[in-house]
Amino acid sequence: MFDFSPSLTLPWDIAQRARDKLLEPVSFRRTRLSPEMELAAAPWKTTHQIQRIQNASKSLTKPLRFVVLGDSGPARFWFGRLLWPTPNVYERLLNKVQNNLSDTPFDFSVHVGDQLTVGKLKEYKRLLQILSDRVTWPYLTVIGNHERSAPHAGGNNKLYRSVFGDPDYTFDHGGVRFVVLDTSLGKLNPDQLKWLDQVLRTDQRKIVFTHEPPDVFKQWTRFLCFKGGGFRDGSDEFVELMAKHRVDRVYMGHVHHFGFMEWKGVRYVLSGSSGSPLYPLPARGEKKFFNYILVEITSNSIQETVYKLDDSFFTLLSFLSSLQTRMPSRVTVNIQD
């Protein structure tokens, strides 16, 4: 529970936020990187990764495949790392993704946020080294609250912008519009909602990635007194926009659980954990395991296969086809192993 409750503002978070405001002018949207860090970050810029994707010829008659990676940063505090250790889980999972690439080629991956513990330079350096050592495919990112300078008190996203680029972006590939949306502050502002409404105006299929689930899905975002599992401001407007534009999928992280939900014709998928702690609470129906998701889009279907760290896997399609009754318009589906 420690890592997804922005409502618990800690003293050191407040101090960090005050320091950020005092030492860095608001007008600066990025942190100046050293020449060495600039060189390390250059291959992983979002613009460069999108160019790699779009440079690869894509036939609309062949399946489009991509991988969704969930939260992968270790627990923030020492006691969390002691109680729920996750040594090298993300590195091991990336190795499995690489093996999958050899067996079933895919076009790119998207990490839905929280690759770090807290957004410090040394953690970005370590992440870039991991990517350089293990990732050979186009790798896109979503900013999570732990990529910010103060994960539970807002902070800023300047270092993320310097390393990867703008946190809100979109691109087209294989007849699909992909949209990445920044909810790392626990909200969507009116400008973001306006932009989202505009970029979703397309006849192509539409896939959205964001870090936090909308707070309107309270079974995912609230537990007893903890109310920090999803973004609140703009939550209702967000789900209405998804329904209005008939978005095909919304992939999210933040909660460290796997699950999915149908709401007004849109499927929302919690990505699970790709290395972040599997906290024992909240003990709800969503499954907890280390995994990644392989998504395959054909002319008439979208299929997800969930690959676990223990080498087992299952498909959402096969599970849904086993249901004997029609799903209601809003339902959380609990995966049974």
BELUR-V293581 format. One line per field, one symbol per residue. phi: phi as a letter, one per 20 degrees, with the letter a starting at -180 (. if undefined). psi: psi as a letter, one per 20 degrees, with the letter a starting at -180 (. if undefined). burial: # if it has 24 or more other C-alpha atoms within 12 Angstrom, else .. Layout:
# BELUR-V293581
phi=???
psi=???
burial=???
This chain:
# BELUR-V293581
phi=.fdccgfeeegffffffffgffecggffecefefgffgffegfdggfffffffffffcefedfecbdddegcffgfdgfffffcfcflffffffffffffgfecgceacceeomedebfegffffffffffffcdddfcdcdfdfeeefbgdbnlcdffgffedpfedbbbdammcedcdcedfemadegffffffgffeebeffccdcbfeffffeffedcbleecdebedfnfffffffffgelffbcdccnemcdabbdblndedcefnddqfgeffcfeeffecaeacdddcddfcbccddedefemebbdffffffefecffffcbedefdf
psi=ihjlmiinoqghgggggggghhhoqhioiqppqqhghgghhgijqghghhhgghhppopiiqqpqrpppapiqrqhqhhghghmqlokggghhhhhgghhhhgnqrhrqppjqmirgqmqghhhggghggghhipirpoqqpprhiirhnhjkfbrkhhghhghapiprqqqpkjppppppokijkrprhhghggghgiinqirqpppprgqqqihmhihiqodipkjirqfpjgghghhhgggjlphqoprchikqprrqpoljpppppibpkiqqnqhqqmahqqorprrpppppahjqppppoprhjirrrqhghghiipiqpprhoqppppp.
burial=#######.....#..##..#..........#.....#..##.#####.##.##.........##############.........#..##########.#.....################.###.##.##...######################################################...##..##.##....##################....#########.###.###.###################.###############..#.#.############....########.....##..............###.#..
